[in-house]
Amino acid sequence: MKLIMETTDNFTNKILCGDSLELIKILPDESVNLIITSPPYFQQREYTKDDKEIGNEKEVSEYIDKLSELFHECVRVTKKNGSIVFNIGDKYLESSLLLVPFRFALNILNKESVKLVNNITWAKLNPTPRQFKGRLVSSTEPFFHFVKSDDYYYNLDEFMKFLKTTRKKTIRGNGIGKKYFELIEKSNLTDTQKLMAKKDLNQVIVEVKNGKISGFRMKINGIHSLPFGGQEGGRKTQMLTKGFTIIKINGEFLKRDIIESPVESVKGSGHPAIYPEFIIQQLLILLTKENDIVLDPFIGSGTTAVACKKLGRNYIGFDINRQYCDDANERLKIIKKENCLMEWII
Ligand SMILES: C[S@@+](CC[C@H](N)C(=O)[O-])C[C@H]1O[C@@H](n2cnc3c(N)ncnc32)[C@H](O)[C@@H]1O
């Protein structure tokens, strides 16, 4: 039996090569703020020839049991106000989905004294193109967010700020409103009406970029059909007199349980199953503070550690594959704490 250490100091900001089930046993009780990880998926690939590797069990129940054993340790080492986030992929067997992630989550809820706060869906913006004749392309994966108590750390304000920052950049990249500028030019509005329409359009774009409203629609007389009477009567009058109307979509960005992100690859990394740093950054901001300790027991190419280093969180990573540990350490050498968060443009 291994000795449990008194602090995480010897592990902090390190990637350790070995079996996560053995390594985690050395960590003290209630010593980490967040565990965020993506374990090997069931019967998807072989990462090593090590018989301690998880994922290639014969039966799905065996796989769930192994992961659950590790999860039990995760519960032990997580602080009372901490969180545990597991991202698990599904598997088809004889043309039928096994629902592996949900079997795992149910097993955990039956066995452990934790609550499932959310099943956050990662919607992949660029799933591997496949031409199945009898089913749609799977393009989502769950990130299960578990907690040990109702008093868990949760920074929704910072999370929303982050969403707005990335969204602003995305919007800029998308050329928001471009379509409407073209339609105004093409329309039969008078020159004065066109000037007014462009002025109001520019104004509403600024409001979207600043996060004051979440979106808008524009209707231009002669191009879009006139609204009927009733509640839409005011808009009809605007279109007939001014030549256009702008419908603002009010409200904050929705605090949705869906995170859209492409599947990312990391230059120079040979790891075949990297999860998006973008999602990890969002969840780090939501669930941890600066200098908190974040554990990833299946660190792979080092994504969790990279996100932690950029956002000023401490990390501990485990992986059974020596090459991945070395590559992750190399990747981390050039990462600096950055204020400027990563972004992607859709
Ligand atoms: C899905 S990958 C994680 C990828 C990672 N999230 C990233 O972004 O690069 C799962 C990892 O678990 C590792 N692994 C498999 N069995 C393990 C075990 N028993 N202990 C530690 N790591 C293990 C594999 O080598 C693989 O790198």
The ligand as a MOL file (V3000), in Angstrom:
LIG
                    3D

  0  0  0     0  0            999 V3000
M  V30 BEGIN CTAB
M  V30 COUNTS 27 29 0 0 0
M  V30 BEGIN ATOM
M  V30 1 C -8.8130 10.5020 -24.3660 0
M  V30 2 S -7.1240 10.5500 -23.9670 0 CHG=1
M  V30 3 C -6.9600 12.0870 -23.1140 0
M  V30 4 C -6.6570 13.2230 -24.0590 0
M  V30 5 C -6.4840 14.5510 -23.3970 0
M  V30 6 N -7.7320 15.0440 -22.8310 0
M  V30 7 C -5.9570 15.5930 -24.3940 0
M  V30 8 O -6.6060 16.6160 -24.6460 0
M  V30 9 O -4.8920 15.3430 -24.9740 0 CHG=-1
M  V30 10 C -6.9590 9.3720 -22.7100 0
M  V30 11 C -5.5370 9.1720 -22.1930 0
M  V30 12 O -5.5700 8.2460 -21.1050 0
M  V30 13 C -4.3330 7.5570 -21.0700 0
M  V30 14 N -4.5200 6.3380 -20.2310 0
M  V30 15 C -5.1100 5.1660 -20.5340 0
M  V30 16 N -5.1370 4.3400 -19.4560 0
M  V30 17 C -4.5500 5.0240 -18.4410 0
M  V30 18 C -4.2830 4.7190 -17.0770 0
M  V30 19 N -4.6300 3.5470 -16.5310 0
M  V30 20 N -3.6430 5.6530 -16.3210 0
M  V30 21 C -3.2780 6.8540 -16.8640 0
M  V30 22 N -3.5080 7.1940 -18.1600 0
M  V30 23 C -4.1450 6.2770 -18.9270 0
M  V30 24 C -4.0070 7.3270 -22.5310 0
M  V30 25 O -2.6200 7.1470 -22.7170 0
M  V30 26 C -4.5470 8.6200 -23.1910 0
M  V30 27 O -3.5320 9.5710 -23.4040 0
M  V30 END ATOM
M  V30 BEGIN BOND
M  V30 1 1 1 2
M  V30 2 1 2 3
M  V30 3 1 2 10
M  V30 4 1 3 4
M  V30 5 1 4 5
M  V30 6 1 5 6
M  V30 7 1 5 7
M  V30 8 2 7 8
M  V30 9 1 7 9
M  V30 10 1 10 11
M  V30 11 1 11 12
M  V30 12 1 11 26
M  V30 13 1 12 13
M  V30 14 1 13 14
M  V30 15 1 13 24
M  V30 16 1 14 15
M  V30 17 1 14 23
M  V30 18 2 15 16
M  V30 19 1 16 17
M  V30 20 1 17 18
M  V30 21 2 17 23
M  V30 22 1 18 19
M  V30 23 2 18 20
M  V30 24 1 20 21
M  V30 25 2 21 22
M  V30 26 1 22 23
M  V30 27 1 24 25
M  V30 28 1 24 26
M  V30 29 1 26 27
M  V30 END BOND
M  V30 END CTAB
M  END
